[in-house]
């Protein structure tokens, strides 16, 4: 789930949103019988968080909210704290406590949105995370109607990771409910339309770029991109040290195995030496082969080089995926973690396109399009020197794919770690 902080970190994060200064280990909280203001509340909550006194934190919140029911800062704190406590209880295997905190997080969030109607737009990922675990809580309590209500709120915010939802065992019982089947069918259609529109928009605003390579697997098998013309190719630049990269791989395997017979190829290009470690060729080969075996990767994984990476405009983060159409043209760059449904929409649109320039010209003539008019670009590609400098500089900020249409309650899907910083998370 998103926003996995320590409880102390959650309180510091909430306090920071309002500019309050709450220092760990320092408290000027008044006696318990005095009325607390926001600043004093945060300090008292910090004390209890450091002592692991979770129930005391909630008691403070509930007492404060009894007299200040519309205080959005404390509603914020309540939703965040209950989300974190639910995650911690889940990690301990205590489903009852996890469920209790999940439902309380949902209740705080709904009051928070009522107090701040723009909240769902401003903090979509946090809201989606809370609604998602609230739905799990209602499912555990066998309240299917309220579980579907929570998932409706989740989808309305923009969540569209059906692959995650389809494989989450928390919803095994809910899937047997005919109302849930109808609900999913409705929202899957909405999400499909949304993803298709996103793909069309991305391809329209992105300037195609030249991209080719001829690289080998650790076993010595050579793969050349230009020899794959006629197929849609997803080229994933990744490293075994990169957590978002590893999280992306199951969706790529699923995509490859589903669409391979229709002309889709997936190729991993590994940059193990970008981890910041000094590795010889044998160690790089071993790490790639171990990851392929452990994760059951069915598509080829190649050993990357700087010349290939330098061809990608503005490349400075892992994972980065280059989308190549059937004519062999690199049409788009996708940075960070993306849900299966979004990748599927991209692949299906490109599969529907002509495979040759002649076919493309014929299609353009029929529609009145000018095949010589370049697609508008949202930014100018970096120079080769700029890209090489970014790759060599581990302090370069990772790119963010801010145009993604869906919020996802997963471990941070938005961007990969900085190159050269395997421990970075976004």
Buried (B, 14 or more C-beta within 10 A) or exposed (E): BBBBBEBBBBBBBBBEEEEBEBEEEEBEBEEEEEEBEBBBBBBBBBBBBBEEBBEBBBEBBEBBBEEBEEBBBBBBBBBBBBBBBBBBBBEEEBBEBBBBBBBBBBBBBBBBBEBBEEBBEEBBBBBBBBBBBBBBBBBBBEBBEBBBBBBBBBBBBBBBBBBBBEEBEBBEBBEEBEEBEEBBEEBBEEBBEBBBEBBEEBBEBBBBBEBBBEBEBBEEEEBEBEEBBEBBBBBBBBBBBBBBBBBBBBBBBBBBEEBBEEBBBBBBBBBBBBBEEEBEEEEBBBBBBEBBEEBEBEBBBBBBBEEBBBBBBBBBBBBBBBBBBBBBBBBBBBBBBBBBBBBBBBBBBBBEBBBEEEEBBEEBEEEEEEEEEEEEEEEEBBEEEBBBEBBEEBEBEBBBBEEBBBBBBBBBBBBBBBBBBBEBBB
